[in-house]
Amino acid sequence: MNRAESDNKTKKRSRYGIKWKMYAILIVFVGILVGIIWFFQFRMLAVFYQNNKYKELQNTALIIASELQNFDHTTDTANEHAIDYDEDIWICKIEDNLPKIFVYAQATGEHMGNLISANMDSLYKSAISNGGNYIALIPNEFKGDSLTLHVIDDNMGRADEYPRFHSGGDDLRAVYVTVKDTHGGRYLIVQSTELTPVGTVMKTMRHLYLWIGIIMSVVALATAVFISKLITKPIVKMNESAKRLAKGDYDADFTVQGYREIDELADSLNYAAGELAKADHLQKELVANVSHDLRTPLTLIKGYSEVMRDIPGENKAENIQIIIDETARLSDLVSDVLDLSRIQSGMRKPEFQEFSLTDTVKETMQRYERLTKQDGYRIEFSAECDVSVMADRVMILQVIYNLINNAINYNGEDKMVSVEQKVIGDTVCISVSDSGEGIPEDQLNAIWDRYYKVDKVHRRATVGTGLGLSIVKQILELHGAAYGVKSRLGEGSTFWFELKVYNDEDDPVNADYIEADYEEQTNNEKNTTR
């Protein structure tokens, strides 16, 4: 698939916004809801109704059976339940294996009562053969003078179950037969009740639910319009701000009035816009400053080379030395840029080894003998004792060198640089102090950025390339070392870093562990030391 086809597919997918998807979701939801209601009303209503009627008959039979010892109570209970539940109730005592009616509570028509009474003997036999419980469904109408009981369905062979659900158009009547052995005798309880036809009710409800479905669909559409506006309005505004940001307008404001998640997203985008603005500003400063630092040595090299070419007698050692010095400065700048890029990309990793930190500082001091003699700088080093550490010696040497270069570049008129080594517990602290103008407190964290300038006026470094502090930061964070700066305006600045003192008794340092634990150590130490 080529790029054009992929873009076309993306455009097709993005045509449908939140509003239309919400319409579809709510319509589907309404359809499912109406379908569920329809299923339970039209498919399960008659089932639930018939099962409830069976349970009512069963509960009545249990109550009557519990009062068979008292004739008066039994009669009163039968009459009450006949009226309350619209039932015909017969209570018979079995004598000579035949049911003899001694209580009859009538609530329905006489003809149906006569039909049940005429078939009492067969109902008793059916109940006995079915384990003492028999339920039959019969038509709810009396046809002619025939007293034959026409059974549509029953629970014969399934005494623990109810008859199957019937949704026919004819009205039905349930006959519930129970045999109870109690109080020295056997009794037969027969109940008969009408099952109200639900067909007419369901026809009426179909029309009702049709209108309910239409009304709910309209309400769902209105709700989708309202909710989609609430959700999409802040998103649309944020999208417009994002387009402005993409065009380089870092003043784009993502602040909107919405839900908590949208507000949090807006805050994150505002923060991202601010960081992009800072990055863009630093990038422009970096390009300008690197260009400046490249232009100066190149201009000097070109100028002195032309002088030596065009003017006889100017091919002097002093002019050649200037060209050599500027070439070296240009080479250092390129090397520092490459070093910083390699460290940040992870290509350059520390190689831990045990070495004397004190000797390394002294070695660094020797590099500045020419500068101290020629330009009048004083660089002093004080140490209480010799200290060894486990670190990358080349990297730590570069850190010390860059901190001293920084102190020289921003020193005061006395040109005094103090390097001090102190042992604090199991750590050793190296500090480099100058007597320059100092750094405002609100800019202390920003000085570690590439080419950051406190006075906003780029000046050419006396030594170094201007990338020293950024390289220092990257190297010390790779070592998980604490570092920081203390400064007062008009009094100078002190840059410091700490490493763990290495003793012969210490276990070998696991470089992999240090690298894996680097992020957590760095975050904790920077929060407590900067």
Salt bridges, closest charged atoms under 4 A:
ASP7 OD1 - ARG3 NE 3.60
GLU56 OE1 - LYS53 NZ 3.50
ASP121 OD2 - LYS125 NZ 3.54
GLU141 OE2 - LYS143 NZ 3.87
ASP153 OD2 - HIS166 NE2 2.97
GLU161 OE1 - ARG158 NH1 3.54
ASP181 OD1 - ARG186 NE 2.63
ASP249 OD2 - ARG244 NH2 2.79
GLU261 OE2 - ARG260 NH2 3.24
GLU264 OE2 - ARG260 NH1 3.28
GLU275 OE2 - LYS278 NZ 3.68
ASP280 OD2 - LYS284 NZ 3.18
GLU285 OE2 - HIS281 NE2 3.11
GLU285 OE1 - LYS453 NZ 3.48
ASP293 OD1 - HIS292 ND1 3.55
ASP293 OD1 - HIS458 NE2 3.26
ASP310 OD1 - ARG309 NE 2.75
GLU326 OE1 - ARG329 NE 3.88
GLU326 OE1 - ARG460 NH2 2.41
ASP339 OD1 - ARG348 NH1 3.88
GLU363 OE1 - ARG393 NH2 2.43
GLU420 OE2 - LYS422 NZ 3.62
GLU477 OE2 - LYS526 NZ 2.78
GLU477 OE2 - ARG530 NH2 3.82
GLU515 OE2 - LYS349 NZ 3.48
